[in-house]
C-alpha cells in the first residue's frame, strides 16, 4: 500500500500524523497548490481539508488516476 497524505491547515491535519499519515501543512492557497504539485513518490491517497479541496477545485476530487483525493468533512 502506498503513502497516505493529509494536506491542509495545521489545526486540521496535525492529529493524522499519529495514525501514520504524512501531514503537509498548507495555510494559504499558494501553499496548497504548491504542495499538491510537489507530491511525489508512492502517494496513493490524499485527504484534503475543506479549504484545500476548495482551493484545488472539484476536478481534483473526480480524477481517476493516483493519487486518489478525498475531501475531509467540515
C-alpha positions as CSV (number, residue, x, y, z in Angstrom):
1,X,0.0,0.0,0.0
2,X,1.2,3.5,-0.8
3,X,1.5,6.5,1.4
4,X,-1.4,8.5,2.8
5,X,-1.0,12.2,2.8
6,X,-3.3,14.7,4.7
7,X,-3.0,18.2,3.3
8,X,-4.4,21.5,4.7
9,X,-4.4,23.8,7.7
10,X,-2.2,22.8,10.6
11,X,-5.1,22.6,13.1
12,X,-7.0,20.1,10.9
13,X,-4.1,17.8,9.8
14,X,-1.8,17.5,12.8
15,X,-3.6,14.6,14.5
16,X,-3.4,12.4,11.4
17,X,0.4,12.0,11.9
18,X,-0.4,9.9,15.0
19,X,-2.2,7.4,12.7
20,X,0.8,7.2,10.4
21,X,-0.2,9.6,7.7
22,X,2.2,12.1,6.3
23,X,0.9,15.6,7.0
24,X,1.5,18.6,4.8
25,X,0.6,21.9,6.3
26,X,-0.7,24.5,3.8
27,X,-2.3,27.6,5.2
28,X,-2.7,29.7,2.1
29,X,-4.0,28.9,-1.4
30,X,-0.5,29.2,-2.9
31,X,0.9,26.8,-0.3
32,X,-1.9,24.3,-1.1
33,X,-1.3,24.5,-4.9
34,X,2.5,24.1,-4.4
35,X,2.1,21.2,-2.0
36,X,-0.3,19.4,-4.4
37,X,2.1,19.9,-7.4
38,X,5.1,18.7,-5.3
39,X,3.5,15.3,-4.3
40,X,5.7,12.5,-5.4
41,X,6.7,9.0,-4.6
42,X,4.2,6.3,-3.7
43,X,1.3,8.5,-2.6
44,X,-1.9,6.6,-3.0
45,X,-4.4,8.7,-1.1
46,X,-4.6,12.4,-0.3
47,X,-7.0,13.6,2.3
48,X,-7.7,17.3,1.7
49,X,-9.2,19.7,4.3
50,X,-12.3,21.6,3.0
51,X,-10.1,24.6,2.5
52,X,-7.5,22.7,0.4
53,X,-10.2,20.9,-1.6
54,X,-11.9,24.2,-2.4
55,X,-8.6,25.8,-3.4
56,X,-7.7,23.0,-5.8
57,X,-11.2,22.7,-7.3
58,X,-13.6,19.9,-7.9
59,X,-11.6,18.3,-10.8
60,X,-9.0,17.0,-8.3
61,X,-11.7,15.0,-6.5
62,X,-13.1,13.4,-9.6
63,X,-10.0,12.3,-11.3
64,X,-9.4,8.6,-11.8
65,X,-5.6,8.3,-11.6
66,X,-3.5,8.2,-8.5
67,X,-3.3,9.7,-6.1
68,X,-6.9,9.5,-5.2
69,X,-8.1,12.6,-3.4
70,X,-10.9,12.9,-0.9
71,X,-12.4,15.8,0.9
72,X,-12.4,15.9,4.7
73,X,-15.8,16.7,6.2
74,X,-16.0,20.2,7.7
